[in-house]
Amino acid sequence: MATAEPEATTGIGHTRWATHGRVSEENAHPHSDTADRIEVAMNGIVENHAELRRRLEGEGAVFSSETDSEVVPHLIAHHYDGDLVEAVRRAYAELRGHYAFVAMCADEPGLLVGARKECPLVVGIGDDEAFFGSAISSFLSETRRVQWVENGEIVALRPAGAEFFTAGGEPIEREVTDIDWDEETAEKAGYETFMLKEIHEQADAVAETVADRVSGDRVHLGDIGLTDEELRGLRRVVIVACGTSYHAGLVGRYAIEEWARVPVEIDIASEYRYRNPVVDARDLVIGISQSGETADTLAAMRLARERGAKVLAVANVMGSQATRDSDGVIFTRAGLEIGVAATKTYVAQVAVMYLLGLKLAQVHGTLDPDRLSTLCRELRELPHKITELLERVEEPVRRIAERWKDSEFFLYLGRHVGLPVCLEGALKLKEVSYIPTDAYAAGEMKHGPIALLDESTPVVCVATDSPVLEKVMSNMSEVQARGAHVIAIATEGGDEVLGAAEEVITVPRSDWLLQPILAAVPLQLLAYYIARARGLNVDQPRNLAKTVTVE
């Protein structure tokens, strides 16, 4: 009679986002050494993989994949002499890049060893069980007790708990933090997808973000790393971010300059970090990252801090790297977001930028008290308006999506504060529907994009109340004169827009600079329902990852 194999109690796995090597079985994780004794799952990039591979192959290692990750188990095996923690530590010292990995060894059952360099890694502590994950949600159903892994740390994980070490081998004490998320947060709660659920959670996300931070005509941001005196002495604000967070930063630029009269620059983080920027102690650099782990944004923040600037993080995840690499933090309080395409985290980021703009106006005295009080009141009213908007526009947007679902190209146009709304709306459509989409400042349309228009082109125009509405409407007329079809996002009561568009979706009236939060909602729904009508998986769009932790 065959002897039953013992039950497995230790394991690793990884959903790979392809960087080196195609999507194939041989490139899938975990990877092993030649003797199949060491196994490794890794997130990130090993920049010196080619030279390490040549050296290890010269020593007899046999590689079976195209990935950079495979050098890690071979390198650990090279250093292994009965102590996996020490072998990982020695391998870590030879690796260049940004990564997090977890290793296991057949000779040491019941042990996992993790290492972090710039990519996220977190430990979960349960009852006689323990977990590694790149995010808390990966083990949320098992435990809410976590330990944060810092850059340059090695962690030995056993069922009884974790031991932390520096890269040099010195032991570290690390406290356990209780996370108050519940498991239901990670479920769909009756919605057909996470993305739709999270679109409908946006009123709550904005309410939580604003909540106790606005009272009467005052904004209270707590300890953001700068005193009011320091805020008054700023020469300028610099915003660095990527993707959706960059679009939130663009809204912030308009609001801060309009209300506080402080000059604002904004840069794509991946460009900022390589262009030798001029920044010093008179500047406030704001890094916006939903996860707090976006590699390019973290690098840009570190560069600014090295040059003496004060750095403020806007993030959604407590304990994330951005919160530790900055002088202060404003959390967005949006809660867990599962869908890859950001929705509620975006509107929460915009709400934070409004709070910061009003705070700067408050300390600079640049807004009339009545105007400041009105803006604070209208900011508090946004959650209610988002709820009302969702109840009213979902079906009209679904109908528009059905009409235009087979279009081969969309153009989005906006001016001033409407431009970042267009950029974000176009990004959502690209992300989840895979339809080629371009977004332009409407005044630039005549400088090239107008050549793309014909009788089959839908053009989405953000035509909410603003000082440039008449100019936007002129652009809409130019679109119609070329036979293209205008879908407009307008403000309630804006009857002048009705005659300039085939389809009009209205958002509740509010201060014109607060309109971007409201205008984003129907554009999210438009992208969502077009993608669903095309039979696509909106929660897991192809080629995308929720958090971009590599360059």
KEMI-661445 format. One record per residue (C-alpha): residue number from 1; residue in one letter; x negated, y, z. Coordinates in Angstrom, 2 decimals, always signed. Layout:
- NUM:A:X:Y:Z
...
END
This chain:
- 1:M:+0.00:+0.00:+0.00
- 2:A:-1.39:+3.38:-1.04
- 3:T:-2.34:+5.77:+1.73
- 4:A:-0.32:+9.00:+1.67
- 5:E:-2.39:+12.08:+0.98
- 6:P:-2.50:+14.62:+3.80
- 7:E:-0.20:+17.62:+3.49
- 8:A:-1.96:+20.68:+2.09
- 9:T:-2.17:+23.56:+4.55
- 10:T:-4.51:+25.98:+2.75
- 11:G:-4.15:+27.48:-0.72
- 12:I:-4.75:+30.47:-2.98
- 13:G:-3.11:+31.80:-6.11
- 14:H:-2.98:+34.93:-8.24
- 15:T:-0.73:+36.37:-10.93
- 16:R:-3.35:+37.60:-13.36
- 17:W:-3.27:+40.93:-15.19
- 18:A:-5.62:+40.24:-18.10
- 19:T:-8.75:+42.39:-18.36
- 20:H:-11.54:+40.04:-19.50
- 21:G:-10.26:+37.20:-21.67
- 22:R:-6.89:+36.48:-23.24
- 23:V:-3.84:+35.18:-21.41
- 24:S:-4.51:+31.41:-21.40
- 25:E:-4.62:+28.45:-19.07
- 26:E:-8.41:+28.34:-18.94
- 27:N:-8.50:+32.01:-17.91
- 28:A:-5.87:+31.58:-15.20
- 29:H:-6.82:+31.73:-11.53
- 30:P:-8.08:+30.24:-9.31
- 31:H:-11.55:+29.67:-10.77
- 32:S:-14.04:+27.13:-9.45
- 33:D:-17.74:+26.48:-9.46
- 34:T:-19.32:+23.70:-11.52
- 35:A:-18.81:+21.10:-8.78
- 36:D:-15.18:+22.14:-8.15
- 37:R:-16.09:+22.78:-4.53
- 38:I:-15.59:+26.55:-4.32
- 39:E:-12.31:+28.12:-5.53
- 40:V:-11.67:+31.85:-5.96
- 41:A:-8.71:+34.08:-6.86
- 42:M:-9.63:+37.67:-7.67
- 43:N:-8.04:+40.99:-8.54
- 44:G:-10.20:+43.64:-10.18
- 45:I:-13.31:+43.80:-12.32
- 46:V:-16.90:+42.59:-11.84
- 47:E:-18.92:+45.10:-13.82
- 48:N:-22.19:+43.15:-13.79
- 49:H:-20.56:+39.83:-14.71
- 50:A:-22.57:+39.41:-17.93
- 51:E:-25.97:+39.54:-16.27
- 52:L:-24.80:+37.36:-13.38
- 53:R:-23.38:+34.82:-15.81
- 54:R:-26.64:+34.61:-17.77
- 55:R:-28.60:+34.08:-14.58
- 56:L:-26.22:+31.45:-13.17
- 57:E:-26.06:+29.57:-16.48
- 58:G:-29.86:+29.53:-16.43
- 59:E:-29.63:+27.84:-13.05
- 60:G:-27.27:+25.15:-14.40
- 61:A:-23.81:+26.60:-13.79
- 62:V:-21.19:+25.54:-16.35
- 63:F:-18.54:+28.16:-17.15
- 64:S:-15.12:+27.23:-18.50
- 65:S:-13.38:+30.61:-19.02
- 66:E:-13.85:+34.00:-20.64
- 67:T:-13.19:+35.92:-17.44
- 68:D:-15.49:+38.06:-15.35
- 69:S:-13.87:+36.53:-12.25
- 70:E:-15.46:+33.13:-12.80
- 71:V:-18.90:+34.42:-11.85
- 72:V:-17.66:+34.82:-8.27
- 73:P:-17.19:+31.12:-7.37
- 74:H:-20.45:+30.22:-9.12
- 75:L:-22.28:+32.97:-7.24
- 76:I:-20.78:+31.89:-3.91
- 77:A:-21.77:+28.27:-4.68
- 78:H:-25.31:+29.48:-5.39
- 79:H:-25.49:+30.93:-1.87
- 80:Y:-23.51:+28.20:-0.08
- 81:D:-25.32:+26.26:+2.62
- 82:G:-22.51:+25.06:+4.83
- 83:D:-21.18:+28.52:+5.82
- 84:L:-18.57:+29.99:+3.48
- 85:V:-18.42:+33.36:+5.27
- 86:E:-22.17:+33.83:+4.86
- 87:A:-22.07:+32.68:+1.23
- 88:V:-19.30:+35.19:+0.45
- 89:R:-21.21:+37.94:+2.22
- 90:R:-24.35:+37.25:+0.17
- 91:A:-22.38:+37.04:-3.08
- 92:Y:-20.59:+40.29:-2.25
- 93:A:-23.95:+42.04:-1.96
- 94:E:-24.74:+41.12:-5.58
- 95:L:-21.41:+42.05:-7.14
- 96:R:-20.79:+45.46:-8.73
- 97:G:-17.34:+46.74:-9.60
- 98:H:-14.01:+47.17:-7.83
- 99:Y:-12.23:+44.03:-6.71
- 100:A:-10.69:+41.98:-3.95
- 101:F:-11.06:+38.21:-3.86
- 102:V:-10.26:+35.24:-1.67
- 103:A:-12.43:+32.11:-1.61
- 104:M:-11.96:+28.61:-0.22
- 105:C:-14.30:+25.65:+0.02
- 106:A:-13.56:+21.90:+0.01
- 107:D:-16.15:+21.44:+2.75
- 108:E:-14.39:+23.85:+5.14
- 109:P:-10.66:+23.11:+5.13
- 110:G:-8.41:+25.51:+7.00
- 111:L:-10.52:+28.55:+6.11
- 112:L:-10.02:+31.33:+3.58
- 113:V:-12.56:+34.10:+3.18
- 114:G:-11.56:+37.44:+1.64
- 115:A:-13.61:+40.42:+0.56
- 116:R:-12.56:+43.89:-0.52
- 117:K:-14.20:+46.55:-2.63
- 118:E:-11.71:+49.28:-3.57
- 119:C:-8.88:+46.93:-4.63
- 120:P:-6.09:+46.29:-2.09
- 121:L:-6.21:+43.40:+0.38
- 122:V:-4.12:+42.96:+3.52
- 123:V:-3.80:+40.23:+6.16
- 124:G:-0.51:+38.92:+7.54
- 125:I:-0.47:+37.24:+10.96
- 126:G:+2.29:+34.71:+11.70
- 127:D:+2.81:+31.96:+14.29
- 128:D:-0.16:+29.63:+13.83
- 129:E:-0.36:+30.72:+10.20
- 130:A:-2.02:+33.60:+8.39
- 131:F:-1.91:+35.14:+4.93
- 132:F:-3.93:+37.20:+2.49
- 133:G:-2.05:+39.38:+0.01
- 134:S:-2.63:+42.36:-2.24
- 135:A:+0.57:+43.88:-0.81
- 136:I:+2.70:+43.33:+2.29
- 137:S:+5.64:+42.17:+0.18
- 138:S:+3.77:+38.98:-0.73
- 139:F:+4.22:+37.57:+2.79
- 140:L:+7.12:+39.70:+4.05
- 141:S:+9.41:+36.67:+4.37
- 142:E:+6.94:+35.06:+6.79
- 143:T:+5.67:+37.91:+8.97
- 144:R:+5.70:+41.64:+9.46
- 145:R:+2.49:+41.73:+11.51
- 146:V:-0.40:+42.98:+9.39
- 147:Q:-4.07:+43.88:+9.58
- 148:W:-5.57:+46.28:+7.04
- 149:V:-8.76:+45.28:+5.25
- 150:E:-11.08:+48.21:+4.62
- 151:N:-13.58:+48.65:+1.80
- 152:G:-16.79:+46.70:+2.29
- 153:E:-15.28:+44.17:+4.70
- 154:I:-15.37:+40.37:+4.77
- 155:V:-12.52:+38.53:+6.51
- 156:A:-12.49:+34.91:+7.71
- 157:L:-8.86:+33.76:+7.88
- 158:R:-7.69:+30.68:+9.80
- 159:P:-4.20:+29.70:+10.99
- 160:A:-4.96:+31.18:+14.41
- 161:G:-5.89:+34.58:+12.98
- 162:A:-8.54:+36.67:+11.26
- 163:E:-12.12:+37.63:+11.99
- 164:F:-13.40:+40.83:+10.37
- 165:F:-17.01:+41.54:+9.44
- 166:T:-18.94:+44.31:+7.75
- 167:A:-20.71:+43.50:+4.50
- 168:G:-23.84:+43.22:+6.65
- 169:G:-22.27:+40.54:+8.86
- 170:E:-21.46:+42.61:+11.96
- 171:P:-18.14:+41.66:+13.65
- 172:I:-15.33:+44.27:+13.66
- 173:E:-12.27:+44.61:+15.90
- 174:R:-9.06:+45.23:+13.94
- 175:E:-5.69:+45.93:+15.50
- 176:V:-2.46:+44.28:+14.38
- 177:T:+0.24:+46.65:+13.04
- 178:D:+3.96:+45.84:+13.05
- 179:I:+5.70:+46.81:+9.79
- 180:D:+9.39:+47.71:+10.11
- 181:W:+10.43:+46.60:+6.61
- 182:D:+13.02:+43.84:+6.56
- 183:E:+13.29:+40.98:+4.12
- 184:E:+16.52:+42.31:+2.59
- 185:T:+14.56:+45.29:+1.32
- 186:A:+12.87:+42.95:-1.15
- 187:E:+16.14:+41.46:-2.41
- 188:K:+18.43:+42.75:-5.15
- 189:A:+21.40:+43.39:-2.83
- 190:G:+23.95:+42.40:-5.48
- 191:Y:+22.45:+44.40:-8.36
- 192:E:+21.49:+42.55:-11.54
- 193:T:+17.88:+43.77:-11.35
- 194:F:+15.52:+45.41:-8.89
- 195:M:+15.20:+48.41:-11.21
- 196:L:+18.94:+49.12:-11.13
- 197:K:+19.03:+48.62:-7.36
- 198:E:+16.16:+51.05:-6.91
- 199:I:+17.77:+53.63:-9.20
- 200:H:+20.79:+53.49:-6.90
- 201:E:+18.56:+53.82:-3.82
- 202:Q:+17.25:+57.20:-4.92
- 203:A:+19.62:+59.26:-2.82
- 204:D:+18.41:+57.44:+0.28
- 205:A:+14.76:+57.77:-0.81
- 206:V:+15.05:+61.55:-1.17
- 207:A:+17.05:+61.84:+2.06
- 208:E:+14.38:+59.93:+4.00
- 209:T:+11.59:+61.94:+2.42
- 210:V:+13.20:+65.30:+3.20
- 211:A:+15.02:+64.32:+6.45
- 212:D:+13.36:+65.92:+9.48
- 213:R:+10.95:+67.95:+7.35
- 214:V:+13.46:+70.70:+6.53
- 215:S:+15.54:+72.58:+9.08
- 216:G:+17.23:+75.90:+8.48
- 217:D:+14.78:+77.99:+6.51
- 218:R:+11.64:+76.17:+7.67
- 219:V:+9.59:+73.27:+6.31
- 220:H:+7.74:+71.08:+8.80
- 221:L:+5.09:+68.75:+7.40
- 222:G:+3.42:+67.77:+10.66
- 223:D:-0.31:+67.14:+10.56
- 224:I:-1.25:+67.31:+6.89
- 225:G:-4.93:+67.90:+7.64
- 226:L:-4.82:+71.66:+7.16
- 227:T:-3.71:+74.43:+9.47
- 228:D:-1.49:+77.26:+8.27
- 229:E:-4.55:+79.51:+8.29
- 230:E:-6.42:+77.10:+6.04
- 231:L:-3.44:+76.90:+3.68
- 232:R:-3.38:+80.69:+3.45
- 233:G:-7.08:+80.73:+2.57
- 234:L:-6.85:+78.33:-0.36
- 235:R:-8.23:+79.52:-3.69
- 236:R:-6.15:+77.00:-5.65
- 237:V:-4.49:+73.59:-5.62
- 238:V:-5.73:+70.75:-7.84
- 239:I:-3.47:+67.73:-8.44
- 240:V:-4.87:+64.40:-9.64
- 241:A:-2.65:+61.46:-10.54
- 242:C:-1.81:+58.85:-13.18
- 243:G:+1.35:+57.87:-15.06
- 244:T:+4.61:+58.61:-13.27
- 245:S:+2.74:+60.22:-10.36
- 246:Y:+1.15:+62.64:-12.84
- 247:H:+4.62:+63.68:-14.00
- 248:A:+5.66:+64.31:-10.39
- 249:G:+2.55:+66.44:-10.03
- 250:L:+3.51:+68.47:-13.09
- 251:V:+6.84:+69.35:-11.46
- 252:G:+4.87:+70.28:-8.35
- 253:R:+2.67:+72.64:-10.33
- 254:Y:+5.65:+74.65:-11.55
- 255:A:+7.22:+74.76:-8.08
- 256:I:+4.04:+75.74:-6.19
- 257:E:+3.09:+78.47:-8.64
- 258:E:+6.64:+79.85:-8.82
- 259:W:+7.30:+79.86:-5.09
- 260:A:+3.89:+80.26:-3.43
- 261:R:+1.99:+82.11:-6.18
- 262:V:-1.00:+79.81:-5.66
- 263:P:-2.77:+78.75:-8.88
- 264:V:-2.44:+75.04:-9.62
- 265:E:-4.43:+72.81:-11.93
- 266:I:-3.39:+69.26:-12.70
- 267:D:-5.49:+66.55:-14.26
- 268:I:-5.13:+62.92:-15.21
- 269:A:-7.23:+61.23:-12.56
- 270:S:-9.12:+59.02:-15.01
- 271:E:-10.26:+62.14:-16.88
- 272:Y:-10.95:+64.26:-13.80
- 273:R:-13.42:+61.78:-12.33
- 274:Y:-15.60:+61.86:-15.45
- 275:R:-15.58:+65.53:-16.44
- 276:N:-17.84:+67.00:-13.74
- 277:P:-15.08:+69.23:-12.34
- 278:V:-15.73:+72.51:-10.55
- 279:V:-14.29:+72.10:-7.06
- 280:D:-15.37:+73.23:-3.59
- 281:A:-14.26:+73.91:-0.03
- 282:R:-11.81:+76.63:-1.15
- 283:D:-9.68:+74.07:-3.00
- 284:L:-6.98:+71.66:-1.90
- 285:V:-7.00:+68.51:-4.01
- 286:I:-3.79:+66.45:-3.91
- 287:G:-3.96:+62.82:-4.98
- 288:I:-0.56:+61.31:-5.79
- 289:S:-0.28:+57.51:-5.83
- 290:Q:+2.80:+55.45:-5.01
- 291:S:+0.75:+52.51:-3.79
- 292:G:-2.16:+54.55:-2.47
- 293:E:-4.40:+52.07:-4.28
- 294:T:-4.60:+53.48:-7.83
- 295:A:-8.28:+53.11:-8.71
- 296:D:-8.70:+56.24:-10.83
- 297:T:-6.83:+58.45:-8.39
- 298:L:-8.89:+57.15:-5.46
- 299:A:-12.11:+57.83:-7.37
- 300:A:-10.98:+61.38:-8.21
- 301:M:-10.08:+62.04:-4.58
- 302:R:-13.45:+60.78:-3.38
- 303:L:-15.27:+62.96:-5.90
- 304:A:-13.40:+66.05:-4.75
- 305:R:-14.03:+65.25:-1.11
- 306:E:-17.75:+64.71:-1.75
- 307:R:-17.87:+68.23:-3.20
- 308:G:-16.34:+69.76:-0.11
- 309:A:-12.67:+70.10:-1.03
- 310:K:-9.90:+69.26:+1.40
- 311:V:-8.02:+66.22:+0.08
- 312:L:-4.35:+65.49:+0.69
- 313:A:-2.77:+62.13:-0.23
- 314:V:+0.85:+61.74:-1.32
- 315:A:+1.57:+58.02:-0.97
- 316:N:+4.37:+55.59:-0.22
- 317:V:+2.41:+52.83:+1.51
- 318:M:+1.18:+53.24:+5.08
- 319:G:-2.41:+52.16:+5.62
- 320:S:-3.25:+52.24:+1.92
- 321:Q:-6.70:+53.30:+0.77
- 322:A:-5.59:+56.79:-0.28
- 323:T:-4.37:+57.47:+3.25
- 324:R:-7.82:+56.57:+4.59
- 325:D:-9.79:+58.49:+1.94
- 326:S:-8.08:+61.83:+2.62
- 327:D:-7.97:+64.61:+5.20
- 328:G:-4.21:+64.36:+5.49
- 329:V:-1.19:+62.47:+4.15
- 330:I:+2.42:+63.19:+3.22
- 331:F:+4.33:+59.91:+2.99
- 332:T:+7.20:+59.68:+0.53
- 333:R:+9.29:+57.28:+2.67
- 334:A:+10.88:+55.71:-0.42
- 335:G:+10.65:+52.18:+0.96
- 336:L:+9.55:+49.08:-0.88
- 337:E:+9.82:+49.30:-4.68
- 338:I:+9.73:+45.96:-6.52
- 339:G:+10.44:+47.04:-10.11
- 340:V:+7.28:+47.79:-12.07
- 341:A:+8.77:+50.95:-13.61
- 342:A:+8.81:+53.57:-10.86
- 343:T:+12.19:+55.14:-10.13
- 344:K:+12.90:+55.95:-6.49
- 345:T:+9.23:+56.46:-5.73
- 346:Y:+9.11:+59.09:-8.50
- 347:V:+11.97:+61.22:-7.16
- 348:A:+10.51:+60.91:-3.66
- 349:Q:+7.16:+62.19:-4.96
- 350:V:+8.89:+65.16:-6.61
- 351:A:+10.68:+65.85:-3.31
- 352:V:+7.32:+65.90:-1.52
- 353:M:+5.95:+68.36:-4.08
- 354:Y:+8.96:+70.60:-3.41
- 355:L:+8.31:+70.38:+0.33
- 356:L:+4.68:+71.31:-0.19
- 357:G:+5.61:+74.20:-2.49
- 358:L:+8.03:+75.59:+0.09
- 359:K:+5.49:+75.10:+2.89
- 360:L:+2.88:+77.07:+0.94
- 361:A:+5.43:+79.78:+0.18
- 362:Q:+6.29:+79.88:+3.87
- 363:V:+2.71:+80.43:+5.04
- 364:H:+1.97:+82.92:+2.25
- 365:G:+5.21:+84.84:+2.76
- 366:T:+5.90:+84.84:-0.97
- 367:L:+9.61:+84.04:-0.85
- 368:D:+12.36:+86.30:+0.42
- 369:P:+13.83:+84.71:+3.61
- 370:D:+17.25:+84.33:+2.00
- 371:R:+15.73:+82.64:-1.06
- 372:L:+13.68:+80.30:+1.14
- 373:S:+16.76:+79.43:+3.19
- 374:T:+18.78:+78.72:+0.03
- 375:L:+16.09:+76.45:-1.39
- 376:C:+15.80:+74.54:+1.88
- 377:R:+19.57:+74.06:+1.94
- 378:E:+19.70:+72.91:-1.68
- 379:L:+16.81:+70.53:-1.12
- 380:R:+18.76:+68.91:+1.72
- 381:E:+21.81:+68.65:-0.57
- 382:L:+19.97:+66.74:-3.32
- 383:P:+20.70:+63.24:-1.94
- 384:H:+24.45:+63.90:-2.04
- 385:K:+24.16:+65.23:-5.58
- 386:I:+22.20:+62.16:-6.71
- 387:T:+24.95:+59.91:-5.32
- 388:E:+27.65:+61.89:-7.10
- 389:L:+25.63:+61.89:-10.31
- 390:L:+25.16:+58.11:-10.33
- 391:E:+28.87:+57.54:-9.80
- 392:R:+29.73:+59.78:-12.74
- 393:V:+27.13:+59.17:-15.46
- 394:E:+26.39:+55.46:-15.43
- 395:E:+29.13:+54.43:-17.85
- 396:P:+28.59:+57.32:-20.32
- 397:V:+24.87:+56.56:-20.37
- 398:R:+25.57:+52.85:-20.94
- 399:R:+27.70:+53.80:-23.95
- 400:I:+24.97:+56.03:-25.39
- 401:A:+22.42:+53.26:-24.84
- 402:E:+24.58:+50.80:-26.78
- 403:R:+24.78:+53.21:-29.70
- 404:W:+21.03:+53.82:-29.93
- 405:K:+19.61:+50.48:-28.72
- 406:D:+18.31:+49.51:-32.18
- 407:S:+16.51:+52.79:-32.87
- 408:E:+12.90:+52.43:-33.94
- 409:F:+11.72:+55.75:-32.46
- 410:F:+12.82:+58.34:-29.88
- 411:L:+11.60:+61.91:-29.43
- 412:Y:+11.97:+63.72:-26.08
- 413:L:+11.80:+67.53:-25.94
- 414:G:+11.73:+69.97:-23.02
- 415:R:+10.26:+73.27:-21.96
- 416:H:+8.79:+74.59:-18.71
- 417:V:+9.93:+72.40:-15.80
- 418:G:+11.94:+70.29:-18.26
- 419:L:+8.73:+69.06:-19.90
- 420:P:+7.66:+66.72:-17.06
- 421:V:+11.22:+65.35:-17.01
- 422:C:+10.84:+64.52:-20.71
- 423:L:+7.44:+62.94:-20.18
- 424:E:+8.81:+60.73:-17.40
- 425:G:+11.96:+59.83:-19.34
- 426:A:+9.93:+58.87:-22.39
- 427:L:+7.54:+56.82:-20.26
- 428:K:+10.46:+54.88:-18.77
- 429:L:+11.81:+54.08:-22.23
- 430:K:+8.40:+52.91:-23.44
- 431:E:+7.78:+50.83:-20.34
- 432:V:+10.98:+48.80:-20.31
- 433:S:+12.34:+48.85:-23.90
- 434:Y:+9.05:+48.79:-25.87
- 435:I:+10.44:+51.40:-28.29
- 436:P:+7.81:+53.84:-29.62
- 437:T:+8.63:+57.14:-27.94
- 438:D:+6.99:+60.55:-27.88
- 439:A:+7.55:+63.48:-25.53
- 440:Y:+6.61:+67.02:-26.46
- 441:A:+6.86:+70.55:-25.21
- 442:A:+9.76:+71.74:-27.37
- 443:G:+7.87:+74.84:-28.46
- 444:E:+5.24:+72.55:-30.00
- 445:M:+7.73:+70.68:-32.17
- 446:K:+6.98:+72.81:-35.23
- 447:H:+3.29:+72.05:-34.84
- 448:G:+3.61:+68.46:-36.01
- 449:P:+6.32:+66.30:-34.39
- 450:I:+9.08:+67.78:-36.55
- 451:A:+7.69:+65.67:-39.40
- 452:L:+8.92:+62.56:-37.57
- 453:L:+12.59:+63.58:-37.69
- 454:D:+15.14:+62.14:-40.08
- 455:E:+18.78:+61.06:-40.05
- 456:S:+18.01:+58.00:-37.92
- 457:T:+16.12:+59.75:-35.11
- 458:P:+17.65:+60.24:-31.65
- 459:V:+16.14:+63.25:-29.88
- 460:V:+16.61:+63.56:-26.12
- 461:C:+16.50:+67.19:-24.97
- 462:V:+16.35:+68.37:-21.38
- 463:A:+18.55:+71.47:-21.49
- 464:T:+19.26:+72.11:-17.83
- 465:D:+19.57:+75.65:-16.45
- 466:S:+16.29:+77.53:-16.59
- 467:P:+14.87:+80.85:-17.81
- 468:V:+13.98:+79.12:-21.11
- 469:L:+17.35:+77.45:-21.82
- 470:E:+18.06:+79.66:-24.84
- 471:K:+14.73:+78.69:-26.37
- 472:V:+15.46:+74.99:-25.76
- 473:M:+18.79:+75.41:-27.52
- 474:S:+17.03:+76.97:-30.51
- 475:N:+14.84:+73.88:-30.68
- 476:M:+17.94:+71.69:-30.53
- 477:S:+19.36:+73.56:-33.52
- 478:E:+16.14:+72.97:-35.42
- 479:V:+16.46:+69.24:-34.68
- 480:Q:+20.04:+69.12:-35.93
- 481:A:+19.08:+71.03:-39.09
- 482:R:+16.80:+68.08:-39.99
- 483:G:+19.66:+65.61:-39.61
- 484:A:+18.41:+64.12:-36.33
- 485:H:+20.76:+63.41:-33.43
- 486:V:+20.58:+65.32:-30.13
- 487:I:+21.26:+63.70:-26.76
- 488:A:+21.17:+66.50:-24.17
- 489:I:+20.78:+66.51:-20.40
- 490:A:+22.52:+69.70:-19.25
- 491:T:+23.73:+71.35:-16.07
- 492:E:+27.40:+71.16:-15.12
- 493:G:+29.26:+74.14:-16.52
- 494:G:+26.67:+74.68:-19.24
- 495:D:+29.25:+74.82:-22.01
- 496:E:+26.80:+76.49:-24.38
- 497:V:+24.94:+73.18:-24.73
- 498:L:+28.02:+71.24:-25.86
- 499:G:+28.01:+72.66:-29.38
- 500:A:+24.31:+71.98:-29.89
- 501:A:+24.33:+68.24:-29.15
- 502:E:+26.18:+65.08:-30.18
- 503:E:+26.00:+63.60:-26.70
- 504:V:+25.77:+65.59:-23.45
- 505:I:+25.19:+64.19:-19.97
- 506:T:+25.58:+66.78:-17.22
- 507:V:+23.92:+66.86:-13.80
- 508:P:+25.21:+68.74:-10.72
- 509:R:+24.39:+72.41:-10.48
- 510:S:+21.46:+73.31:-8.23
- 511:D:+18.56:+75.74:-8.21
- 512:W:+16.92:+75.47:-11.63
- 513:L:+13.56:+74.40:-10.19
- 514:L:+15.24:+71.51:-8.33
- 515:Q:+16.94:+70.22:-11.48
- 516:P:+14.10:+67.84:-12.46
- 517:I:+15.04:+65.33:-9.72
- 518:L:+18.62:+65.23:-10.97
- 519:A:+17.75:+65.25:-14.68
- 520:A:+15.44:+62.25:-14.25
- 521:V:+18.29:+59.97:-13.14
- 522:P:+20.27:+59.73:-16.43
- 523:L:+16.99:+59.26:-18.33
- 524:Q:+16.11:+56.33:-16.06
- 525:L:+19.54:+54.84:-16.74
- 526:L:+19.17:+55.42:-20.48
- 527:A:+15.89:+53.50:-20.54
- 528:Y:+17.38:+50.80:-18.35
- 529:Y:+20.52:+50.16:-20.40
- 530:I:+18.70:+50.30:-23.75
- 531:A:+16.24:+47.68:-22.48
- 532:R:+19.05:+45.48:-21.11
- 533:A:+20.96:+45.80:-24.40
- 534:R:+17.83:+44.52:-26.13
- 535:G:+17.70:+41.52:-23.78
- 536:L:+14.48:+42.55:-22.01
- 537:N:+13.18:+41.94:-18.47
- 538:V:+13.11:+45.42:-16.98
- 539:D:+11.60:+44.33:-13.66
- 540:Q:+8.51:+42.79:-15.22
- 541:P:+7.69:+44.63:-18.47
- 542:R:+5.00:+43.00:-20.57
- 543:N:+1.37:+43.99:-20.01
- 544:L:+2.17:+46.19:-16.98
- 545:A:+1.26:+45.87:-13.31
- 546:K:+3.00:+47.61:-10.41
- 547:T:-0.27:+48.95:-9.05
- 548:V:-3.21:+49.73:-11.33
- 549:T:-6.17:+48.85:-9.13
- 550:V:-8.70:+48.62:-11.98
- 551:E:-10.01:+51.18:-14.46
END
